[in-house]
Amino acid sequence: MPVQPSLDGVAARPPSTDRLFFALLPDAAAIARIEKLVRDLQSDFGLKGKPLGAKRFHVTLHVVGTFARFPQELADASVSVAQAVTAMPSFKLGFDRVGSFSRKARNMPLVLLGEDGLVSVKTLQQALDRAMAQIGLGHGGREHYTPHLTLLYDDRHVAARPIESITWTAHEFVLVRSLIGQSRHEVLARLPLGG
Protein backbone atom coordinates (compact mmCIF):
# COMPACT_ATOMS: atom_id res chain seq x y z
CA MET A 1 0.00 0.00 0.00
CA PRO A 2 1.51 3.38 -0.99
CA VAL A 3 2.34 5.77 1.83
CA GLN A 4 1.25 9.38 1.52
CA PRO A 5 4.19 11.79 1.85
CA SER A 6 4.42 13.59 5.16
CA LEU A 7 3.97 17.33 5.31
CA ASP A 8 5.63 17.77 8.69
CA GLY A 9 5.65 21.38 9.76
CA VAL A 10 3.03 22.41 7.18
CA ALA A 11 -0.35 23.18 8.70
CA ALA A 12 -3.42 22.71 6.58
CA ARG A 13 -4.97 26.05 5.72
CA PRO A 14 -8.41 26.36 7.32
CA PRO A 15 -11.28 26.84 4.87
CA SER A 16 -12.50 30.37 4.19
CA THR A 17 -15.82 31.16 5.86
CA ASP A 18 -16.18 34.92 5.46
CA ARG A 19 -15.62 37.58 2.80
CA LEU A 20 -15.93 41.28 3.62
CA PHE A 21 -16.59 43.89 0.97
CA PHE A 22 -17.99 47.38 0.54
CA ALA A 23 -20.90 47.70 -1.88
CA LEU A 24 -23.78 49.74 -3.19
CA LEU A 25 -27.22 48.15 -2.86
CA PRO A 26 -30.10 48.80 -5.26
CA ASP A 27 -33.32 50.24 -3.88
CA ALA A 28 -36.67 48.40 -3.96
CA ALA A 29 -37.76 49.86 -7.30
CA ALA A 30 -34.45 48.92 -8.95
CA ILE A 31 -34.64 45.42 -7.47
CA ALA A 32 -38.12 44.94 -8.96
CA ARG A 33 -36.83 46.01 -12.41
CA ILE A 34 -33.75 43.76 -12.05
CA GLU A 35 -35.89 40.75 -11.10
CA LYS A 36 -38.18 41.32 -14.11
CA LEU A 37 -35.14 41.65 -16.40
CA VAL A 38 -33.74 38.37 -15.06
CA ARG A 39 -37.03 36.55 -15.72
CA ASP A 40 -37.14 37.96 -19.26
CA LEU A 41 -33.52 36.96 -19.94
CA GLN A 42 -34.12 33.46 -18.59
CA SER A 43 -37.09 33.10 -20.91
CA ASP A 44 -35.40 34.67 -23.96
CA PHE A 45 -32.10 32.78 -23.68
CA GLY A 46 -33.06 29.57 -21.87
CA LEU A 47 -30.83 30.43 -18.91
CA LYS A 48 -30.90 27.86 -16.11
CA GLY A 49 -28.80 29.68 -13.50
CA LYS A 50 -30.47 30.69 -10.25
CA PRO A 51 -30.72 34.49 -9.83
CA LEU A 52 -28.70 35.90 -6.94
CA GLY A 53 -31.89 37.48 -5.60
CA ALA A 54 -32.84 40.74 -3.95
CA LYS A 55 -30.79 40.11 -0.79
CA ARG A 56 -27.58 39.53 -2.77
CA PHE A 57 -27.83 42.02 -5.66
CA HIS A 58 -25.03 44.57 -5.19
CA VAL A 59 -22.29 46.58 -6.87
CA THR A 60 -18.94 45.74 -5.27
CA LEU A 61 -16.79 48.76 -4.47
CA HIS A 62 -13.90 47.22 -2.56
CA VAL A 63 -13.11 43.70 -1.31
CA VAL A 64 -11.56 43.85 2.15
CA GLY A 65 -10.62 40.17 2.03
CA THR A 66 -11.54 36.52 2.53
CA PHE A 67 -11.01 34.96 5.95
CA ALA A 68 -11.11 31.64 7.82
CA ARG A 69 -13.23 33.27 10.55
CA PHE A 70 -15.02 36.55 11.00
CA PRO A 71 -12.42 39.33 11.58
CA GLN A 72 -14.32 41.74 13.88
CA GLU A 73 -11.36 44.07 14.50
CA LEU A 74 -10.65 44.38 10.78
CA ALA A 75 -14.34 45.01 10.05
CA ASP A 76 -14.37 47.79 12.65
CA ALA A 77 -11.15 49.32 11.29
CA SER A 78 -12.49 49.17 7.73
CA VAL A 79 -15.67 51.03 8.69
CA SER A 80 -13.63 53.62 10.57
CA VAL A 81 -11.36 54.27 7.59
CA ALA A 82 -14.27 54.29 5.13
CA GLN A 83 -15.87 57.18 7.04
CA ALA A 84 -13.37 59.42 5.23
CA VAL A 85 -15.23 59.05 1.93
CA THR A 86 -18.75 59.66 3.23
CA ALA A 87 -18.44 63.38 2.46
CA MET A 88 -19.09 62.50 -1.19
CA PRO A 89 -22.68 63.51 -2.02
CA SER A 90 -25.42 61.07 -2.95
CA PHE A 91 -25.51 60.29 -6.66
CA LYS A 92 -27.65 58.62 -9.31
CA LEU A 93 -26.23 55.55 -11.00
CA GLY A 94 -27.52 53.60 -13.95
CA PHE A 95 -26.92 50.45 -15.96
CA ASP A 96 -27.83 50.38 -19.65
CA ARG A 97 -26.43 47.03 -20.86
CA VAL A 98 -26.51 43.37 -19.90
CA GLY A 99 -24.15 40.59 -20.92
CA SER A 100 -21.93 37.75 -19.80
CA PHE A 101 -18.85 39.02 -18.01
CA SER A 102 -16.50 36.31 -19.29
CA ARG A 103 -16.17 33.60 -21.92
CA LYS A 104 -15.10 30.75 -19.64
CA ALA A 105 -16.59 27.36 -20.38
CA ARG A 106 -19.00 27.21 -17.46
CA ASN A 107 -20.65 29.28 -14.76
CA MET A 108 -20.31 32.68 -16.48
CA PRO A 109 -21.57 35.71 -14.56
CA LEU A 110 -24.41 37.53 -16.32
CA VAL A 111 -24.13 41.17 -15.29
CA LEU A 112 -25.55 44.65 -15.65
CA LEU A 113 -23.04 47.10 -17.16
CA GLY A 114 -22.92 50.76 -18.11
CA GLU A 115 -20.69 53.70 -18.92
CA ASP A 116 -21.86 57.27 -18.32
CA GLY A 117 -24.24 56.24 -15.53
CA LEU A 118 -21.41 54.75 -13.50
CA VAL A 119 -18.88 57.62 -13.40
CA SER A 120 -19.72 58.47 -9.77
CA VAL A 121 -19.48 54.79 -8.79
CA LYS A 122 -15.91 54.79 -10.11
CA THR A 123 -15.15 58.00 -8.21
CA LEU A 124 -16.45 56.49 -4.95
CA GLN A 125 -14.56 53.24 -5.56
CA GLN A 126 -11.28 55.07 -6.14
CA ALA A 127 -11.72 57.21 -3.01
CA LEU A 128 -12.54 54.12 -0.94
CA ASP A 129 -9.58 52.20 -2.36
CA ARG A 130 -7.22 55.08 -1.46
CA ALA A 131 -8.67 55.26 2.06
CA MET A 132 -8.30 51.50 2.58
CA ALA A 133 -4.70 51.68 1.35
CA GLN A 134 -3.95 53.60 4.56
CA ILE A 135 -4.43 50.37 6.52
CA GLY A 136 -2.80 48.16 3.90
CA LEU A 137 -6.05 46.99 2.30
CA GLY A 138 -6.16 49.02 -0.88
CA HIS A 139 -4.18 49.67 -3.99
CA GLY A 140 -4.30 53.45 -3.80
CA GLY A 141 -6.68 53.68 -6.76
CA ARG A 142 -7.26 50.67 -9.03
CA GLU A 143 -7.17 51.52 -12.73
CA HIS A 144 -9.15 48.54 -14.06
CA TYR A 145 -12.36 48.65 -12.05
CA THR A 146 -15.53 47.78 -13.97
CA PRO A 147 -18.68 48.51 -11.96
CA HIS A 148 -21.25 45.78 -12.50
CA LEU A 149 -24.14 44.03 -10.81
CA THR A 150 -24.23 40.23 -11.11
CA LEU A 151 -27.65 38.79 -11.91
CA LEU A 152 -26.87 35.06 -12.04
CA TYR A 153 -24.28 32.51 -13.19
CA ASP A 154 -25.00 30.35 -16.23
CA ASP A 155 -23.20 28.11 -18.71
CA ARG A 156 -24.73 29.97 -21.66
CA HIS A 157 -22.94 33.09 -22.94
CA VAL A 158 -25.10 36.17 -23.54
CA ALA A 159 -23.55 38.80 -25.82
CA ALA A 160 -23.71 42.35 -24.43
CA ARG A 161 -26.91 44.11 -25.42
CA PRO A 162 -28.63 47.36 -24.50
CA ILE A 163 -31.48 47.41 -21.98
CA GLU A 164 -33.83 50.10 -20.74
CA SER A 165 -31.74 51.83 -18.10
CA ILE A 166 -31.99 50.57 -14.51
CA THR A 167 -31.21 53.43 -12.14
CA TRP A 168 -31.32 54.36 -8.49
CA THR A 169 -29.84 57.00 -6.21
CA ALA A 170 -27.02 55.88 -3.92
CA HIS A 171 -27.56 57.52 -0.54
CA GLU A 172 -25.15 55.17 1.23
CA PHE A 173 -22.67 52.36 0.78
CA VAL A 174 -22.42 49.34 3.05
CA LEU A 175 -19.94 46.85 4.50
CA VAL A 176 -21.18 43.34 3.70
CA ARG A 177 -20.25 40.02 5.25
CA SER A 178 -20.66 37.19 2.74
CA LEU A 179 -20.92 33.80 4.40
CA ILE A 180 -19.03 31.62 1.94
CA GLY A 181 -20.95 28.59 0.73
CA GLN A 182 -24.19 29.74 2.35
CA SER A 183 -25.40 32.17 -0.36
CA ARG A 184 -26.02 34.70 2.40
CA HIS A 185 -25.04 38.33 2.83
CA GLU A 186 -25.25 40.36 6.05
CA VAL A 187 -24.99 44.14 6.08
CA LEU A 188 -22.61 44.99 8.92
CA ALA A 189 -22.50 48.78 8.57
CA ARG A 190 -24.24 51.52 6.61
CA LEU A 191 -22.22 54.59 5.65
CA PRO A 192 -24.45 57.48 4.52
CA LEU A 193 -23.14 59.70 1.72
CA GLY A 194 -23.21 63.47 1.93
CA GLY A 195 -22.24 63.63 5.58
WOBEL-V710718 format. One record per residue. RES is the residue in one small letter. SS is DSSP state (h for helix, s for strand, l for the rest). D_LAST is the distance of its C-alpha to the last C-alpha in Angstrom with 1 decimal. Layout:
res:ss:d_last
RES:SS:D_LAST
RES:SS:D_LAST
This chain:
res:ss:d_last
m:l:67.6
p:l:65.1
v:l:63.0
q:l:59.3
p:l:58.3
s:l:56.7
l:l:53.2
d:l:53.8
g:l:50.8
v:l:48.4
a:l:46.1
a:l:45.0
r:l:41.4
p:l:39.8
p:l:38.4
s:l:34.7
t:l:33.1
d:s:29.3
r:s:27.0
l:s:23.3
f:s:21.0
f:s:17.5
a:s:17.6
l:s:16.5
l:l:18.3
p:l:20.0
d:l:19.8
a:h:23.0
a:h:24.4
a:h:24.0
i:h:25.6
a:h:28.5
r:h:29.1
i:h:28.9
e:h:31.4
k:h:33.8
l:h:33.7
v:h:34.6
r:h:37.5
d:h:38.7
l:h:38.6
q:h:40.4
s:h:43.1
d:h:43.4
f:h:43.6
g:l:45.1
l:l:42.1
k:l:42.7
g:l:39.5
k:l:37.5
p:l:34.0
l:l:31.1
g:l:30.0
a:l:27.0
k:l:25.8
r:l:26.1
f:l:25.0
h:l:22.1
v:s:21.1
t:s:21.2
l:s:18.8
h:s:20.1
v:s:23.0
v:s:22.7
g:s:26.4
t:s:29.3
f:s:30.8
a:l:33.9
r:l:32.1
f:l:28.5
p:l:26.9
q:h:24.7
e:h:24.1
l:h:23.1
a:h:20.7
d:h:19.0
a:h:19.0
s:h:17.6
v:h:14.6
s:h:14.1
v:h:14.5
a:h:12.3
q:h:9.2
a:h:9.8
v:h:9.1
t:l:5.8
a:l:4.9
m:l:7.5
p:l:7.6
s:l:9.5
f:s:13.1
k:s:16.6
l:s:18.9
g:s:22.6
f:s:25.7
d:s:29.0
r:s:31.5
v:s:32.8
g:s:35.2
s:s:36.3
f:l:34.3
s:l:37.4
r:l:41.2
k:l:42.0
a:l:45.0
r:l:43.2
n:l:39.9
m:s:38.1
p:s:34.4
l:s:34.1
v:s:30.7
l:s:28.7
l:s:28.1
g:l:27.0
e:l:26.5
d:h:24.7
g:h:22.5
l:h:21.1
v:h:20.2
s:h:16.4
v:h:17.1
k:h:19.1
t:h:16.5
l:h:14.0
q:h:17.1
q:h:18.2
a:h:15.0
l:h:15.1
d:h:18.8
r:h:18.7
a:h:16.3
m:h:18.7
a:h:21.6
q:l:20.9
i:l:22.2
g:l:24.9
l:l:23.4
g:l:22.7
h:l:24.7
g:l:22.7
g:l:22.2
r:l:24.6
e:l:26.6
h:l:28.0
y:l:25.2
t:l:26.0
p:l:23.4
h:l:25.4
l:s:25.6
t:s:28.8
l:s:30.9
l:s:33.9
y:s:36.4
d:s:39.9
d:l:43.0
r:l:43.4
h:l:41.8
v:l:40.1
a:l:40.0
a:l:36.8
r:s:36.9
p:s:34.8
i:s:33.3
e:s:31.8
s:s:28.1
i:s:25.9
t:s:22.3
w:s:19.1
t:s:15.5
a:s:13.2
h:l:10.1
e:s:9.9
f:s:12.3
v:s:14.5
l:s:17.0
v:s:20.4
r:s:23.7
s:s:26.6
l:s:29.9
i:l:32.4
g:l:35.4
q:l:34.1
s:l:32.2
r:s:29.3
h:s:25.6
e:s:23.5
v:s:19.7
l:s:18.9
a:s:15.2
r:s:12.3
l:s:9.0
p:s:6.6
l:l:5.6
g:l:3.8
g:l:0.0
